[in-house]
Amino acid sequence: MFKLGGINGARAVFSTSGFRFVVQFTSSATNSICSNFMVDYLVNSLGFSKDEAIVTSSKISRFSSPEKPDSVVHFLKQIGLEDTQIRKVVFCVPKILSCGIDKNLRPKMGVFQDLGLSASDLADIISMHPGICRRGLNHIVSTLEALKSVAGDNISLVRTLKMSQWMLAPGVAKKLPLNVALLQKFGLSADKIGTLLSRNPRFFIRDPECLQAVLFKVEKRFQIRRDSPMFYHAIYAFYVREETMESKIEMYKSFGWTDSDVLTLARKNPYALTYSDSKITKALSFYMRQLRYQPAEIASLLRVLKEKGLIKTSYSISSCLVVTESKFLKRFVLPFKEEVPKLYIEYTKKVRSHLKAVD
């Protein structure tokens, strides 16, 4: 065998036994040129930083001219994406620059356009869900159909897509109907389920076992009946990590609340267990430690106001506990100074007593 010297990065190999002549080009030089081209293209055409461009270019097919990526960028601009959105999409899915327009991108975008989306809505959804460029057309169609069956209309569907970046993830089309069926089993109407989807889509994209655990928690642990108006709200409020909820409960109990008090609170206003630690601590410190109100006293205060027709809304205990002192005074005391003078007097006595104690 005779080996010939390399010329311009090429190496020729001649084999007398097999009568083969092979010319092998070393790819390092070619790849280096293409890679440098893509780095420059991403920086100059799409506004990438040099570091972003280097990382992104390593995931892109080798281009030696701007024709292909330019066509993709032009298409994205045509359907409404701005430069910053295109940059985000390319950074998340670099291979989009090598996608075919007519066979790949246009049919996928057409599915969304058929929903009646405005250019800005379509741009928002594509930049929020860049992964759809990697999804098959059938996946996109089936997922959107499943979502629309719950959302009810295109407007609600678009709102849902804008709320969560996971709504078009793999598996949603399979998990969503199972979770819907589970909610229906527990008595939620189609309207409530649709509202739940628009408020918090995460209920529908996780495994049904997670949702079932929340439903059992609401019904068994907190003893909220399925036909109670609070059942729906409790599902929404209690869809948190178990340790998070336990820490909130312990916080109330640290102020002297009993298990029964917490249970009553959860039934009347489940969201009271979702407030921030600082808000709960600040409110409980003022109403219970400074003014020395107990949960039953606050409930009694609201009952008196409601019985006299002075407040129309059925405020719960937590309505008082989560507002500031000034708001409490303005909302529940000062407006009824003449109608319920005793309330005003008792309140001001407690405040004065507290101020003296501080002095």
C-alpha positions in Angstrom: 0.0 0.0 0.0 1.2 3.5 -0.9 0.2 6.6 1.1 0.3 9.9 -0.6 0.9 13.1 1.4 -2.0 15.3 2.4 -2.9 18.3 0.3 -5.2 21.1 1.6 -6.5 18.9 4.4 -7.0 15.9 2.1 -5.3 12.5 2.2 -5.2 10.0 -0.6 -4.8 6.3 0.0 -4.0 3.8 -2.8 -4.4 0.1 -2.3 -2.8 -2.2 -4.9 -4.4 -5.3 -3.5 -8.0 -4.0 -3.8 -7.4 -1.5 -6.6 -9.0 1.1 -4.4 -8.2 4.7 -4.4 -9.7 6.7 -1.5 -9.5 10.3 -1.0 -10.3 11.3 2.6 -10.9 14.8 3.7 -10.2 15.7 7.2 -13.3 17.3 8.5 -11.8 19.5 11.2 -11.0 22.4 8.8 -14.4 22.3 7.2 -16.2 22.1 10.5 -14.2 24.9 11.9 -15.2 27.1 9.0 -18.9 26.2 9.3 -18.9 26.6 13.1 -17.3 30.1 12.8 -19.9 31.0 10.2 -22.8 30.0 12.5 -21.3 31.9 15.5 -20.9 35.0 13.4 -24.4 34.5 12.0 -26.1 34.1 15.4 -24.2 37.2 16.7 -24.7 39.5 13.7 -28.1 38.4 12.5 -30.0 37.4 15.7 -28.2 39.4 18.3 -26.8 36.5 20.3 -23.9 37.1 22.7 -20.6 35.5 21.7 -20.9 32.9 24.4 -24.6 32.1 23.6 -23.7 31.8 19.9 -20.8 29.3 20.6 -23.1 27.1 22.7 -26.0 27.3 20.3 -23.9 26.7 17.1 -22.6 23.4 18.5 -26.2 22.1 18.3 -27.0 23.3 14.8 -26.4 21.5 11.5 -23.4 22.9 9.7 -24.2 25.8 7.3 -21.8 27.4 5.0 -24.2 30.1 3.8 -27.0 32.1 5.3 -29.7 30.9 2.8 -31.3 28.2 5.0 -31.3 29.9 8.4 -32.4 33.2 6.7 -35.4 31.5 5.2 -36.5 30.2 8.7 -35.9 33.6 10.3 -37.9 35.3 7.6 -40.8 32.8 8.0 -40.9 33.4 11.8 -41.0 37.1 11.2 -43.8 36.7 8.7 -46.0 35.0 11.3 -45.4 37.7 13.8 -42.4 36.9 15.9 -40.2 39.8 16.9 -36.4 39.6 17.0 -36.3 38.9 20.8 -38.8 36.1 20.4 -36.9 34.6 17.5 -33.7 34.7 19.5 -35.4 32.9 22.3 -36.9 30.2 20.0 -33.5 29.6 18.3 -31.7 29.4 21.6 -34.1 26.9 23.0 -34.5 24.9 19.8 -31.4 25.5 17.6 -32.3 22.9 15.1 -35.3 25.0 14.0 -32.8 26.8 11.7 -32.5 23.6 9.6 -36.3 22.9 9.5 -38.1 22.8 6.2 -40.6 25.6 5.9 -43.4 24.0 3.8 -43.1 20.4 5.1 -42.5 21.2 8.7 -43.0 24.7 10.1 -45.9 26.0 8.0 -48.3 23.1 8.8 -47.5 23.3 12.5 -48.0 27.1 12.6 -51.2 26.7 10.5 -52.8 24.6 13.2 -52.5 27.5 15.6 -53.5 30.1 13.0 -56.7 28.1 12.4 -57.7 28.9 16.0 -58.0 32.5 14.9 -55.0 33.7 16.8 -53.8 37.2 16.1 -50.2 37.6 15.0 -49.1 38.7 18.5 -50.9 35.8 20.2 -49.3 33.3 17.9 -45.9 34.9 18.5 -46.4 34.8 22.2 -47.4 31.1 22.2 -44.6 30.1 19.9 -42.0 31.9 22.0 -43.5 30.4 25.1 -43.6 26.9 23.7 -40.6 26.7 21.4 -40.5 22.9 22.0 -43.4 22.5 19.6 -40.9 22.9 16.7 -39.6 19.5 17.8 -43.1 17.9 18.2 -44.9 16.1 15.4 -47.9 17.6 13.8 -50.2 14.8 15.1 -49.0 15.5 18.7 -49.8 19.2 18.3 -53.3 18.5 16.9 -54.3 15.9 19.5 -53.0 18.1 22.4 -54.9 21.2 21.2 -58.1 19.1 20.6 -57.9 17.7 24.2 -57.3 21.2 25.6 -60.1 22.8 23.7 -62.5 20.1 24.9 -62.0 21.3 28.4 -61.4 25.0 27.7 -64.6 25.3 25.7 -63.6 27.9 23.2 -60.6 29.2 21.3 -60.3 32.3 23.6 -60.1 30.2 26.7 -57.7 27.8 25.0 -55.3 30.6 24.0 -55.4 32.0 27.6 -54.5 28.5 28.9 -51.6 28.1 26.4 -50.3 31.5 27.6 -50.4 30.5 31.2 -48.2 27.4 31.3 -45.2 26.4 29.2 -46.0 22.8 29.8 -49.4 22.7 28.1 -48.0 21.4 24.9 -45.5 19.0 26.5 -45.6 15.2 25.7 -48.2 13.3 27.6 -50.7 16.1 28.1 -53.2 14.7 25.6 -53.2 11.4 27.5 -53.2 12.8 31.1 -55.7 15.6 30.6 -58.8 13.5 29.9 -58.0 11.2 32.8 -57.8 14.2 35.2 -61.0 15.6 33.8 -62.8 12.3 34.4 -61.4 12.3 38.0 -62.7 15.8 38.6 -66.1 14.9 37.2 -66.2 11.8 39.4 -65.9 14.2 42.4 -68.8 16.3 41.2 -67.2 19.2 39.4 -69.2 20.6 36.5 -67.8 21.3 33.1 -67.8 25.0 33.8 -65.8 24.6 37.0 -63.3 22.3 35.3 -62.8 24.8 32.5 -62.3 27.6 35.0 -59.8 25.4 36.9 -57.9 24.8 33.6 -57.7 28.5 32.9 -56.6 29.4 36.5 -54.1 26.7 37.0 -53.3 24.3 34.1 -50.9 22.3 36.2 -53.8 20.2 37.5 -54.2 18.7 34.1 -50.6 17.9 33.1 -49.5 15.9 36.0 -50.2 12.2 36.8 -53.8 11.6 37.8 -52.5 10.1 41.1 -51.3 13.5 42.2 -54.7 15.1 41.6 -56.5 12.2 43.3 -54.4 12.7 46.4 -55.5 16.3 46.6 -59.1 15.4 46.2 -58.9 12.8 49.0 -57.1 15.4 51.2 -59.9 17.9 50.6 -62.7 15.4 51.3 -61.2 13.2 54.0 -58.7 15.3 55.9 -60.4 18.7 55.8 -63.9 17.2 55.6 -65.2 19.5 52.9 -68.1 17.9 51.2 -68.1 17.5 47.4 -71.3 19.5 47.2 -69.9 22.4 49.2 -69.1 25.6 47.2 -65.7 25.5 48.9 -64.8 22.1 47.5 -63.6 23.6 44.2 -61.7 26.4 45.9 -60.0 23.8 48.3 -58.8 21.8 45.4 -57.1 24.8 44.0 -55.7 26.0 47.3 -54.5 22.6 48.6 -52.6 21.6 45.4 -49.3 22.3 47.1 -46.5 20.2 48.6 -47.5 18.4 51.8 -44.7 20.0 53.8 -45.8 23.5 52.7 -49.3 23.0 53.9 -48.1 21.5 57.2 -45.9 24.5 57.8 -48.8 26.8 57.4 -51.0 24.8 59.8 -48.2 24.8 62.4 -47.9 28.5 62.0 -51.6 29.0 63.0 -51.2 26.5 65.8 -48.2 28.4 67.1 -50.6 31.3 67.9 -52.8 29.0 69.9 -55.2 27.8 67.2 -56.5 24.3 67.8 -56.9 21.6 65.1 -60.6 22.4 65.2 -59.9 26.1 64.6 -57.7 25.3 61.6 -60.2 22.9 60.2 -63.0 25.5 60.5 -60.7 28.1 58.8 -59.9 25.7 56.0 -63.6 25.0 55.4 -64.6 28.7 55.3 -61.6 30.0 53.4 -59.1 27.4 52.0 -56.9 30.1 50.7 -56.0 31.2 54.2 -53.6 28.2 54.2 -51.8 29.6 51.1 -50.9 33.1 52.3 -47.2 33.9 52.8 -45.6 33.2 56.1 -44.9 36.9 56.7 -48.5 37.9 56.0 -49.9 35.2 58.4 -47.4 36.1 61.1 -48.0 39.8 60.9 -51.7 39.5 60.9 -51.9 37.0 63.7 -49.4 39.0 65.8 -51.6 42.1 65.6 -55.1 40.6 66.1 -54.2 37.8 68.5 -51.2 38.9 70.5 -51.6 42.7 70.5 -55.4 43.0 70.5 -55.8 39.6 72.2 -58.6 38.5 69.8 -59.3 34.8 69.6 -60.6 33.2 66.4 -64.1 33.0 67.9 -64.1 36.7 68.8 -63.2 37.7 65.3 -66.0 35.5 63.9 -68.4 37.1 66.4 -67.4 40.6 65.2 -68.2 39.7 61.7 -71.5 38.0 62.7 -72.7 41.2 64.5 -71.9 43.3 61.5 -73.6 40.9 59.1 -76.7 40.5 61.3 -77.1 44.3 61.4 -76.9 44.3 57.6 -73.8 46.5 57.7 -71.7 44.1 55.6 -73.2 42.3 52.6 -70.4 39.9 52.0 -70.0 36.7 54.0 -66.5 37.6 55.3 -64.6 34.7 56.9 -62.2 34.8 59.8 -59.3 34.9 57.5 -60.7 38.0 55.8 -59.7 39.9 58.9 -56.5 38.1 59.6 -54.9 38.9 56.2 -55.6 42.6 56.1 -53.5 45.3 57.7 -54.6 47.1 60.8 -55.5 50.2 58.9 -57.5 48.3 56.4 -59.3 46.4 59.2 -60.1 49.7 60.9 -61.4 51.2 57.6 -63.3 48.1 56.5 -64.9 46.8 59.7 -64.8 49.5 62.3 -64.9 53.1 61.2 -67.8 52.8 58.6 -70.1 51.5 61.4 -69.0 53.9 64.2 -72.5 55.3 64.6 -74.5 52.1 64.0 -72.4 49.9 66.3 -70.7 52.3 68.8 -69.9 49.5 71.2 -67.7 47.9 68.5 -65.8 51.1 67.9 -65.3 51.7 71.7 -64.1 48.2 72.3 -61.7 48.3 69.5 -60.2 51.6 70.5 -59.9 50.4 74.1 -57.9 47.4 72.9 -55.6 49.6 70.8 -55.0 52.1 73.6 -54.4 49.2 76.0 -51.8 47.8 73.7 -50.1 51.2 73.2 -49.9 51.7 77.0 -48.4 48.3 77.4 -45.8 49.2 74.7 -44.9 52.5 76.5 
